[in-house]
Amino acid sequence: MKGKTGKRYSEEQIIRVLAQVNNGEKIDAVCREHGISEPTFHRWKKRYDGLTQNELAKVKSLESENARLKRLLAERDLEIDTIKEVFSKKW
């Protein structure tokens, strides 16, 4: 992961970075190794601390399901509006 300054890290990579600190390494050393700032590290910790790879996969699955349901709801609302518009016109 060295040399990734300015790049996005995957969630799996972020969890590995957090695990290094949980295993006893110092925050500043880990941040320097991966080319991230301490505020970035703490933001990641706030969001991802305590998640395992399995839990992360479950969260991703739930997020994609939620996005799919929101899309279906938006399509249904659009259909309802279209039907209302058609029936509101006088022939």
C-alpha positions in Angstrom: 0.0 0.0 0.0 3.0 2.3 0.0 2.9 5.1 -2.4 -0.9 5.4 -2.5 -1.0 9.0 -1.4 -4.0 10.7 -2.9 -5.6 7.4 -3.8 -8.8 5.9 -2.5 -8.4 2.8 -0.3 -10.9 -0.1 -0.5 -12.8 -0.9 2.7 -10.8 -4.1 3.0 -7.5 -2.1 3.0 -8.9 0.3 5.5 -9.8 -2.5 7.9 -6.3 -3.9 7.5 -4.8 -0.5 8.4 -7.1 -0.3 11.5 -6.1 -3.8 12.5 -2.4 -2.8 12.5 -3.1 -0.2 15.2 -5.4 -2.6 17.1 -2.4 -5.1 17.1 -0.3 -2.6 19.0 1.4 -0.4 16.3 1.5 3.3 16.9 -0.9 5.5 14.9 1.7 7.9 13.6 3.9 5.0 12.3 0.9 3.3 10.6 -0.2 6.6 9.0 3.3 7.3 7.7 3.6 3.8 6.4 0.4 4.1 4.4 0.7 7.7 3.5 -2.4 8.9 5.2 -3.0 11.7 7.7 -4.0 11.1 11.3 -7.4 12.9 10.8 -8.0 10.4 7.9 -7.1 7.5 10.2 -9.5 8.7 12.9 -12.3 9.2 10.3 -11.7 5.7 9.1 -11.7 4.4 12.7 -15.0 6.2 13.5 -16.6 4.6 10.5 -15.0 1.1 10.2 -13.6 0.2 13.7 -14.8 -3.1 14.9 -16.0 -4.4 11.5 -14.7 -7.7 10.3 -14.5 -8.7 6.6 -17.7 -10.7 7.0 -19.6 -7.8 8.6 -18.3 -5.5 5.9 -19.6 -7.8 3.2 -23.0 -7.9 5.0 -23.1 -4.1 5.2 -22.3 -3.8 1.5 -25.0 -6.3 0.7 -27.6 -4.4 2.7 -26.5 -1.1 1.1 -26.9 -2.5 -2.4 -30.3 -4.0 -1.5 -31.4 -0.7 0.0 -30.3 1.1 -3.2 -32.3 -1.4 -5.3 -35.4 -0.9 -3.2 -35.1 2.9 -3.4 -34.9 2.7 -7.1 -38.0 0.5 -7.3 -39.9 2.9 -5.1 -38.9 5.9 -7.2 -40.0 4.0 -10.4 -43.3 3.1 -8.8 -43.9 6.7 -7.6 -43.2 7.9 -11.2 -45.7 5.4 -12.6 -48.3 6.6 -10.1 -47.7 10.3 -11.0 -48.0 9.4 -14.7 -51.3 7.5 -14.2 -52.7 10.4 -12.1 -51.8 12.9 -14.8 -53.4 10.8 -17.5 -56.7 10.4 -15.5 -56.8 14.0 -14.5 -57.0 15.2 -18.1 -60.4 15.8 -19.5 -61.2 14.1 -22.8 
